[in-house]
Amino acid sequence: MSARWHVGCDHCGAGAWIGPGPEDRGAWCEACQAGVVLPRDAAPGRARCQRCGGPLATESLRSEELWGEIQHLAAVLDAWRGDPGPLASLLPVRPRFITDLTPPEPAEEDDHATRAALATLARGAFGDARARLEEAVERLAQPSLAEWAWSQVLERGESQTARLARGVLEARRGDFEGARDDLERAGDGFEARWDRAALMVLEAVAGTPGLPDPGVLARARAAAGEIAPYWSNPTVGRLLWSLLIERAGARAARGDAARAACADERVLRAAEREIEFHTFWDRALVVHGYAALGMTSDAARAGAALALELAAALAGEPCLRGVAARPIAAALEAALAAVRAGDPAAARSALEPLLQRQDLARYRMPCGHCGAGSIGIDKVEDEPEPAPAPALQHPKATP
């Protein structure tokens, strides 16, 4: 079954359904704020409004992303101006080492008490399971005890899960040799492959004052395997950047900034090119890093390019073409003009009224029908199951 959504005004009730219906497909023009009926087999994403020529929403509203994108732009502008804090609050925290904490399945020889403990662990009651399952301590934020417990597991027999878990714990406390030995015997699952790659990068950064050898990075990428650009995925480039930013920050905190600043700046500019993807999250990671280190020219270079792309995309959103959205459109046009002029402070000021709007914060737009309410998705329902075909009727026998 597919879902469909109702777009409606919270004041006048104007609206329509979008998504698949029993015989047709509902669509919504965000510029005209009008419903459109399409054939059931219409290709989502390709339909255009016959009235204004704009794209039709057939599965979700683009305007629902407006609030988040405005916040992204504001945070980038703040970092461009020298304040990395707002952008830091948006960036994902990616684990350096990944372990597999899936509770093990009971073995045939397990007694009732062990099976009960495993069931307790699967429910997330780690404290209750701890008394009978030593492996649970890893989830109780006691790494030394957890490492000991996994060692006890390995004394009873070889286990890739235990190798992976102990290797991660060793790597986190800096025992690279022990971690490497365990992770090499942790199998070929995603977690083990990534952890071996991450260990290579961590050792390389720890062992050289500059950028790690390209061969090391190539081997790390080969070990990790193909990784999609999804925002939360760890990658060699993302990890390398984060480690180098930390190292430069630590040098500055020790008072080594004057001696190491030039070297760090050269290394970071090179590391920027090692980031595999060009998503907002990757570019924001770079802007934040430069701003956090006070590398103002680089923060401005990277921040201005990203802000320009975000502001231009926002100003072109179809939902801003209607009369009711003119104040929002005007603010975004002013922000775009300021970005183009190289004035992040003016651009940030232009966004401030939008960040105070409650309709945008609720993922809604001002209603052009009544001028008093806001319009957005207010109902979601599953597509009804098609009616069963009538049963074949056998002709009655003639008496």
N, C-alpha and C positions, 0 to 999 in steps of 0.2 A: 504494500500500500504506500501511496505518496501522501504527503501532507499538503494542505492548502491553507492560505492565510487570508484574513479579512483586514483590509485597510479601512479605517474609519476615523471620523472626527469625534472628539470627546465633547463637542458642544452641539453641532447641528446634525450629526448622524450621517453625513455624506460619506460615501465609501463604496467598496466593491470587494469581491473575492478575487484573489489571484491564485494560480495553480490549477491543477487538473480537476475538472468536474466530471459528472457522469457522461456528458456528451460533447463538451467543449473545454477550452482552457481559458481561465480568466487571466487578464493582464492589467497592469496599471501604468499609466503615464504619470511620472512624478513631476513633470513640468506642467502639464495641463491639470493634474489632480483629477483624472477621470479614468473610469474603468473601461476596458476594451475586451470584447469576446473574440477569441481566436479559435481556429479549428483544433480539435483534440490532439491531432498529430503535429501541431506547429512546433518548430524547432525552438526550444527556449534559448534566449539570448540573441536571437537574430531579428525578432519582430520589431518594427518601427511604428511609431504613432502616425496615423494618416493626417492628423491635424497639425502637429508641429515638427514631425520628422525625427523626433528624439527616440531613444531606445525605450522599449517597454519592459517593465519589471514583470517577469513571469514566475519567479520563484522566491524572491526576497526583495527588499527595498535597499537601494544604494544609499539612501538618506540615513539609514541606520548606522552607517559607518562614519557619518559626518562628525559626530561628537568626538569619537576616538581620534580621527585624523586631525581635528583642530588641536586636540591635546598634544598629539605628536609634534605638530608644527610648533606649538608654543614651547615645548620642551627643547626642541632643536634650536629655536631662537635664543632661549635662555643660555644654552651651552655656547652658542656662538658669541654671546655677550660675556661669557666667562663664568657662568653659574651652571656647573654640571649636575647639580642635585636633582632637579625635576626629571632630567633624562635618565639618571641613574635609577630612579624609582620605577621607570618603565621597562628597563632592560631585563631580559630573562636571566635567571641564575642557572647556568648549565653545570652539571656535575663534571669534575675532572676525571673521576674514575667511577665506573658504574658496576654495581654488583647485582646479583639476582637474588632477591629476598622472597621469591615465591616459596610458600611452605611446601616441604616435600610430601609426596604422596605416601600413605602408609604402606609398608611392606607386608607381604603375606605372613611373615613370622612375627610381626609386631603384636604385643599383647594389648589387652583392652586399655590399660592405663596410657600406653604410648599413643594409641589411636585417639584417645580422648584429648591428649595433650596436643597432638597435631591438629585436631579439629579446633581446639582453643586458639592455637597459633593462627590458623587460617581465618578465624573471626577477628583477628587483630588484638586479642587480649594477651599481649606479650608478657606482661607481668605475671599473669596466672600460669602461662606456659613455661616460664623461665625455670621453675623448680625441676621440671622434668626434661626440658629441651635446652641444652646449653647453647644451641645456635641462636636462640632468641635474644641473647644479650646484645647482639649487634644493633638491634632496633631500640635498645634502651640507652643509646649514646654513651656506652662504656667500651671504647675501642680496644683498650688493653685486655679487658676481660673477654671481649669477643674474639680477639686474636688467639688468646689461650684456648677458648672453647673450640674454635675451628681446628686448632692443632690437635686437640683431643679427638675430634672427629677423624682427622687424618691418621692418627695412631691406630684407629680401629679398621682402617681400610682406605684405599684410594677413592677420591671423590672430586670430580671436576668442579662441582658447586663449592666444595670446601676450598679447593685451590683458588678459585676465583675470589671468594670472599676474603681469604687470608691475604692473597696477593694485593687486593685493594687496600686492606688495612696497613700492610707493610709499606705500600707506595705512599699512602697519606702521611706516614710518620717519617718518610725519607729513607727507608731501607730499600734502595733500588735493587740491590743484588738479590735479596730475598724475594722481592716482588717479582722480579724478572723470572726467577726459577719457578715460582708458583703459577704465574700467568701463562708461561709457556705450556704448562700442563693443565690449563683450564678449559680446553676444548676450543671449538671454532664458532661458538655462538657470537652474536653481535657484541655482547658485553665484554667477552674475553678479547675479541679482536680490537675493539676500541681501547680497552685498557692497555693492551700491549702498545698500541700506537701512542696513547697519551703518555706512557712511561718513557718512550723514546723522546718525545718532545720535552718533557719535564727534565730529563737527564741532560739533554742538549742545551737547554737554557741555563741549567745550573752549572754546566761545564764550560761555557764560553761567555766572554763579556759582550760579544756582539750577536749577530744573527746566526742561528744554527746553520750548519752546512746544508746546502740544498739537497744533497744526497740523503741526509738523515730525514728531512721533511718528506722527500719522495718515498722513502721506505715506510715512514709512518702512515702516509696516505694509502699506500698499498696494503699495509697491515689492517687498516680500518675498513677498507673496502668502500664501495660506493655509498654515499650518504646524501639524502635528499636535502634541499635547501630549507626545509621546515624550520621555523624560528627557534625551536627548542633543541634541535639536534646539535650535538657536539661535533665540531670539525677540527682538523689540525690547524687551520688558519685562525679560527676563532680562539682556540686554546692558546696558540702561540701569541696572539695579540694580547690576551688577558695576562699571560705570564710576564710579557715584556713590560706592560704598563705597571704591573705590580713591582717588578724589579726596579724600574726607573723611579717609582714613587718611594721605594725603600731607600734608594740611594739619596734622594732628596731629603728624606727624613733624617738620615745619618749626617747630613751636612756635606754630602759628596756632590751636590748639584752642580757647583761651578766646574768641577773636574770632569763630570760625566755627562753634562747636559748635551753638548754637541754630539757625542757618540750616541747617546740615547735617541736624539732626534733623528740622526741618520738611520739608526737601526729601525725605529718605528716607521719611518717613511717606507723603508724596504718591506717591513712586515705588513704594512697596509696592503701591499700588492699580493701577499700570500693568502689573503682571505678569499675563500673560494666563491662566495656568492655576493650578489649585489642587492640584496633585499634591504628594506628599510632597517631591519634589526641589525644587519651587518654594518651598514653605513652609520647608523646611530651609535653603534659600539665604538667606531673610529672617532666620531665627533666627541663623544663623551671622554674617551681616553686622552685626546689632545687637550680638551678643556680642563680635565682633572689635573694634568701636569703643567698647566699654565702655558702650553705651546699655542699662544694666541693666534699667530699667523696660520698655523695648520688647522686649528679649530675653526677659524674664519673661512679658510678655503673649503674644508670638508662640509662645514655647517651651511655655508651659503649655497653650495650646490644642492645639498639635500633639501634645504628650506625652499629653494626655488622650485624644485620638482613637486614638493608637497603642496605649496601654495598654488601653483598652476593647475594641478589636478583638482584641488578643492574649488577653485574659482570656476572650473568648467563643469561642475556637477549638474546634471539635468534638473535636480530638485530646486535649483536656485533660479530657474528661468521664470517662475511664476511671480505675479505681482506681490503676493503675500511674503515672498522670500527676499524682496528687494533689500531690506536692511541687512540681512545676512550676507547677501551677495556683495553689497557695497563695502562691508567690513573686510571681506576676503579680497576684494579687488584692491582695497587700500593696503592690505598686508602684502599682497603680491607686488604692488608698485614699490613699496618700501624695501622689500627683499631685492628687487631688481636694482634699486638705488644703493644697495649695500648698507642699509640702515636697519639693523635688527631691532633696535629699541623702538623705532616707529612702527615696525611690523608687529612687534609684541603688543604695543599699545592698541593697535587696531583690532587685535584678537580679543582683548580683555572683555568687551561687552558680550561677545559670543560665549565666553566661558562662564558668564553669569546667567545665561538664558536657561530657564528650567525646561522649556520644551525640547531644546537640543539635548539637555542632560538626560531626558527621558526617551531619547531616540525618536523624537517626533519633530514635525515641521509645522509652521503656522498654516492654518486652513485658509485656502483662498476662496472657499465657498461662503463662509460666514464672517471671516475676519476676526472671530473671537476665540475659536478653539484651536486645537492642535491635532494633526492627523498623523497616524502611524498604525502599525499592526496592533490590533486589539483582540484578535481571536485566532486560534490555530486549531485545526481539526484534521483528522485523518480522512483520506479519501474513502468513501463508502465502498464496501466490497461489491463487485458487480453481482447483479441478481443471477441466481443459478438458472441455467437453461432449463426450459420445461422438459419434464420427462417424456420420453416417447410413449405415445398412447397406442397400444395394440388394438386393432379392430376386434370388436367382439365377434365371437363365432355365431353364425346364423343358426338359429335352432332348426 
